[in-house]
Amino acid sequence: MGNRFEQKEYFLPELIIAGDMLNEIGELVKPVLQGEEVTAQPRGKVVFGTVAGDIHDIGKDIVAFMLDVNNFEVHDLGVDVPVDKFVEGIKEV
């Protein structure tokens, strides 16, 4: 996707569709990837998001997914998150 975007073969709509497809596929494969670990204690907690000024979420979503299926408790704050929201999230979690 990235190469095709750089070569101007794909544009923003295709990237958005790819991100949506990735999220849908993730929900389908998550139970298989998690296996027996779902009932185990989380390995850790992660407060996650993209910083203010960054609205890109595909990479964030991939990392959050990988942490989740590997039994981490993920608190996704979303995109374009101000620093103070990260601090609040960390204090809460």
C-alpha positions in Angstrom: 0.0 0.0 0.0 2.7 2.4 1.0 4.7 1.8 -2.2 1.6 2.3 -4.4 0.7 5.4 -2.5 4.2 6.8 -3.1 4.0 5.9 -6.8 0.7 7.7 -7.0 -1.1 4.5 -8.0 -3.2 4.6 -4.8 -4.6 7.6 -3.1 -6.1 8.5 0.3 -9.4 6.7 -0.3 -7.6 3.4 -1.0 -5.5 3.8 2.2 -8.7 4.4 4.2 -10.3 1.3 2.7 -7.2 -0.8 3.4 -7.2 0.3 7.0 -10.9 -0.6 7.4 -10.3 -4.0 5.8 -7.3 -4.6 8.1 -9.5 -3.9 11.1 -12.2 -6.3 9.9 -9.7 -9.0 9.2 -8.2 -8.5 12.6 -11.5 -9.1 14.3 -11.9 -12.4 12.4 -8.5 -13.7 13.2 -8.1 -12.4 16.7 -9.8 -15.4 18.5 -7.5 -17.8 16.6 -4.3 -15.8 17.3 -5.2 -15.3 21.0 -5.8 -19.0 21.6 -5.8 -20.0 25.3 -4.2 -16.8 26.6 -7.5 -14.9 26.7 -8.1 -16.3 30.2 -4.6 -15.6 31.4 -3.6 -12.5 33.3 -2.5 -9.7 31.0 1.2 -9.4 30.4 1.0 -5.7 31.0 -0.9 -2.6 30.3 -0.3 -0.2 27.4 -1.7 3.4 26.9 -1.6 4.0 23.2 -2.4 6.6 20.6 -1.0 9.0 18.1 0.3 12.3 19.3 -1.4 15.7 18.5 -0.9 16.6 14.9 -0.8 13.0 13.7 -4.1 11.6 12.3 -2.5 8.4 10.9 -4.0 5.4 12.5 -3.1 2.3 10.4 0.2 1.7 12.0 -1.2 2.5 15.5 -4.0 0.0 14.9 -1.6 -2.7 13.7 0.6 -2.4 16.8 -2.5 -2.2 19.2 -3.9 -5.3 17.5 -0.6 -7.2 17.9 -0.3 -6.2 21.6 -3.9 -7.2 22.2 -3.6 -10.7 20.6 -0.4 -11.2 22.7 -2.4 -10.7 25.9 -1.6 -7.0 26.7 -4.3 -4.8 28.0 -4.5 -2.0 25.4 -6.0 1.4 26.2 -6.2 3.1 22.8 -6.7 6.8 23.2 -7.2 7.3 19.4 -5.6 9.7 17.0 -4.4 13.3 17.3 -4.2 13.0 21.1 -2.8 15.9 23.1 0.1 15.1 25.5 -2.0 15.9 28.6 -4.5 13.2 27.6 -1.6 10.6 27.5 -0.6 11.7 31.0 -4.2 11.4 32.2 -4.5 8.0 30.6 -1.4 6.7 32.2 -2.5 8.0 35.6 -5.9 6.3 35.2 -4.5 3.0 34.0 
